[in-house]
Amino acid sequence: MTDATGTDALLTPRQEEVLQAVVERHIASGQPVGSKNIAGRDGLDWASSTIRNELHRLEDLGYLDHPHTSAGRVPTEAGYRYYVDALLPRGPLPATRADLAGRLGTDLARVEVDQTLRRLADAISEVTDLLGVVTGPPVASATVRHVEVLLLQPQLVTVVVITSTGDVAKRLFAFNQPVDPGLAEWAAAFLNERVQGLAVGARSLAARLADPSLGPLETAFLQAIAPALTDLEEERAVYVSGQARVLSDARRGEIAEIDGLMRALEERYALLAVLRGALDGARTYLRIGSELPSGLSGVSIVAAGYGPARGNLGAVSLIGPVRMDYALAIATVREASRALSSYVEDVYG
């Protein structure tokens, strides 16, 4: 572990106990913690003078800060990082306040993916009083379930693609000449026969649309509407819940940071870039304050990827003030990741 100046700073067992007590009491109360707040509690049976000396030393090392003129101290980002890396229990983390898998219901197989992700974002936010953010799978990870080719006006056609995840993509095509209604009906039947079950955007999908036995009219029409299937971008939906909770009076001390977070959420791609780290490995992803890009500094993110055994499809994350209950947040995203992974295993096989 390194201190704020970048030098090695190995804490003694007593310093670790004092730091843990300060962090956990500050998380619970939001107030600076002094020696009198922890002396004789949490197993800290040393004299107040001994604890005061350790508080001074932890402040010198950069793990605590001394706000205003009070005798109490608050953890710095380095203090939170040491706490998360070294002081959280090594065994199973505390159980969350609810069984997330149970809260999602027993009828998940009958619920589309987007509804499930939205419900999960609500559930993890309610459990933790933090901002719940769940990223959906990329469109290209789904397969084609059904295609509709609809004639809206004589020269205007819409192609509707329904994927295995329940996502619905629509695209309009304008033609210079009126389209024969029979041609639109034929195209729908042809596409459903040829592309059902194929991955959205896959090269094999484009190849299945080529048929040398077709006439010029049919070939030209298919080529015109093919982008509805072949050009779907690899985008991810983002489901956010808990804005009101995070902006509650209990968080008023961090209002500036949270306000910045809310603005950052409007930049969906910036958030996805941050959460990409949760998609690249099996471990829980955790970033604290300045470890995040400038637009998100002042908050912390705890995230975990979800998906079938062959790879992650998206991320479950909790975002909130640096003063958050990290044990609960980590336990929650892990449980949510397991529940969601089990669900999408059935959807994606």
N, C-alpha and C positions, 0 to 999 in steps of 0.2 A: 504494500500500500504506500502511496506517495502523498506527501502533504501538499498544501496549496502552493508551495514554492517549487514543487517538483522533486524534493528530496525524499528519500525513504523515511517513513515514519511508522515504525512498528509500535503498536500500542501494547501496554502491559494488560494483563487480565483485568486489573482493577479499573484502568482507564476504559477498557471496552465495556465493562459493566456500567460505569458512569455514563458513557456515551449512549449506550442502549437505553438507559433510564431517561435521559434527556430527550432523545428522539421520540420515544414512545409517549412520554408525557406531553411533549409539545404537539405531537400528532393529535392526541386526545383533546387537548385544551385550546390549542392555538396561542397559548401565552408563553412568554419567556419562563424558563425553568431555573430556579435557584437551588442552592444547596439545601435549604430548609424544606424544599418541595420533595426531595428524594432521600434525605438522610433518614435512616431507620426504616425505609420502605423498600419494597422490591428486593429484599435481602441485602441492602446496602447498610451494613451495621457499623460503618466507620463514623468517626466524629465529623461534624460539619466542617471543621477546619481542614480535615483531610480531603473531603469532597471538594471544598473550595479550591484547594491547591490543584486537584486534578482538573477541575473546570478551567482554571487558568492555563494549565498545560495544554488541554485540548483546544483552547482558543488559540494559543501560540502556534499549535500545529496546523491550524486552519480548519478544524472540524466543527468548531462552535463559533458563534458570533455574539457580540455584546450589544444589543440594540439600545439606543437611547442611553439613559443614565440608570436604568434599573439594574438590580443585582442579578437578574436572570439572564440566561443565555438561550439561543436558538440554534438549531443545527444549520450548518452551511450545506451547499450542494455536496461538498466533499464528505461531510458528515453523514448525509443520507446515503451516499454511495458506499461508504465503509459499512454502514449499518446493513444495507441490502446485501453486499458481497460477503460480509464476514460474520454478521451477528444474527441474522434471521435463522430460525431453527433449521438444522440440517436435515431433520426428518420430514415427515409429511407436514405440509403447511396447515394452518387452522382451517377447519371446514367452513365453507361459505354459509351465509345465513339462510340459504335455501338450496334445494336440489334443482339445479338449472335444467337438467334433463327432464325432471318431472314437471317443471314449470312450463317447459315447451309443449307439454301435453303428450298423450299417447297416440295421437292421430297424425303424427308428422308425415307419414307416408301420403296423407291426403291433402297436405298443405304444400303450395308451391314454394320454391326456394326463396323467392323474394320476400314472401310473408314470413317464412321461418327466420330469415336474417333480421328482419325488422323486429320480430318478437324477441329474438335473442338480444339485440341491442337494448331494447326496453328492459329486459330482465337483468342484465349485468349492471345497467345504470341504477336500477332500483335497489339492487343488493348492496352497491358500494357508494351510492350518492356521488358518483363520478360520471363523466361523459362516456357513454358507450358508443363505440364506433365499430361497425362490422363492414368489411369490404367483401363484395360479392365476387364470384368466380369470373374470370374473363369470358366474354361471349364465346370465344373460339374453343373453349373447353367443353362446350355443349354439343349436342347432336341435333339434327333437324327432326322434329316430330311431325310437323304438318305445314303445308304451304297453301295459301289462298291467292288466287289471281282474280281481282275484282275490277270490273269496269265501272268506274264512278261516273264518267261522262264519255261521250263517244270517242274522245281523243285522250282521255286520262285514265290510266290504269294504276291501281295500287297493288303491291305484292306484300302479303303478310306472311312472315316466317315465325312459327312457334317452335321454340327449342325444348329440349328435354328438361330444362330447368324451369320451364314456365315463362321464360322471357319472350316478349312479343316485339318483333322488329317490323316496322312498316316503311315502305319506300314508294314514292310516287314517280310515275314515268309519263311524260307527255309525248304524244305522237303527232306527226304532221297530218296524218290521215285518220279518219275514224277506224276504230278497231272492231273487227267482227266479234260479237259476243261469243260465238261458237269457238273462236280461236282462243279466247281467254279461258273458257271452260276446258278446252283440250290441254292448254298449257298447265293448268292446275293439276289435272289428272296425270300428265306426263311427269311433272316435277315430283309429285308425291310418290310415283312409282320408282323414279330414278334416284332420289336423294334422301328419302327417309332413312334415318339411322346413321347418316354420314356426318362427320364433324363439320361444324360451321366454318366456312373459310378454307377448308382443306382443298389441296390441289386436286385430289381425286373427285371432289364435288364438281369442279369445273369440267373435268374430263367426262363425267357422266352426262353432262348436258349436250355433248357432241354426239350426233347420230347421223351418219352419212345417208341413211335411208329417208331422212326427212326432206320435205320440199323446201324451196327457197323461202316461202312465206313463213313457215313454221320456224325454220332456222334463224331467220332474221328477227322474228319476235322473241325467241329464246335468248338470242345474243343481247337484245335490247334490255331485257329484264333480269338477266343473269347477275348483275351487280348486287341485286337485293340479297343474293345468297353468297356471292364470292367476295364482296367488299365490306362485309361487316367488320368493323374495327375491333381490336382487342381492348375493349373498355371494361371497366369495373364499376358497378353501382356501389355507392357508399351510403350506409344506413346509420343515422346519428340519432341518439336519444339522450335526454337528460339535461338539455340546456338550462331549463328552469331550475333543476336541482343544483347545478353547479353555480348558478348565479344567485343562490339563496343567501339570506342574511348571514348564515354560518360561514360563508366564504367571502364576506365583505372585505376582509383583510387582503385577499388576493385578487380583488376585482380588476385591477389593471392588467394582470397577467391573463386572467380568464377572458377579458374583453379582447385582448390580442389573439387569444386562441379562437374565439368565435369568428374573428375576421379571417384568421388563417384557414378555418374550415371552409370558407367560401372558395378558397383556391384548392379545389379537389385534387388536382394533380400534384400539388406540393405535398399534401397529406399522404397521398398514395406513394410518393417517392420516399417519405419517411418510413412508412409502414412496410416498404419493400424488404427491409431488413428482417421483418418477422416472417417473410415468405421464403427466405433463403436458408433456413435451417430449422432444426427440430426444437432448439432451446427457446426458453422464454426470452423475448426481446424487451429490454428495459433501458430507457434513456431518461436522464434527469437534467432538467434546466438547460444549462449552457451546452450540454452534450447534443442538444437538438439544434437545427438551423435557427438563425436569428429570428425568423418570424414566429417560431414556437418556443423560444427560450422563456423561462419563467414557469413552465409547466413540465410535467413528467408524463411519460407514456409507458404503459405496460401492455405487451401484446404477445400473441401466440398465433402461429399459423394453424389452419385446419384443412383437412382434405383426406382422401383415401391414402392407402399405404404408398402408392406410387408417387405422391407429391402433393404439396400444398396448393389449394385453390384460392384461398383468401386469408384474411387475418381477423381475429377478434381482439379488440383493444379497448383499454380504459385510459382516459386522458383527464388530467386534473391538476390542481396545484402541486407544487413540489412537496408541500405538507399533505401527503396522502397516506392512507393506511396501506403500506406496500405489501404486507403479508396477506391482507384480504384481497388486494388487487391481483396479486400473483396467483393466489388460489382460485380466484374467480375466472381469470382468463384461461387457466389450465383446465378447469372443469368445463367451461364453455367450449373450449377447443375440442375436448373429448366428446362432448355431447353432439356438437355440430359435425365432427368428423364421422361419427357413427351414422348420422343422418345422411350425409352426402355420399357415403359409401354405397348406400342403397340407390341413390339417384344416379351416380356416375359409374357405378360398378367397379 
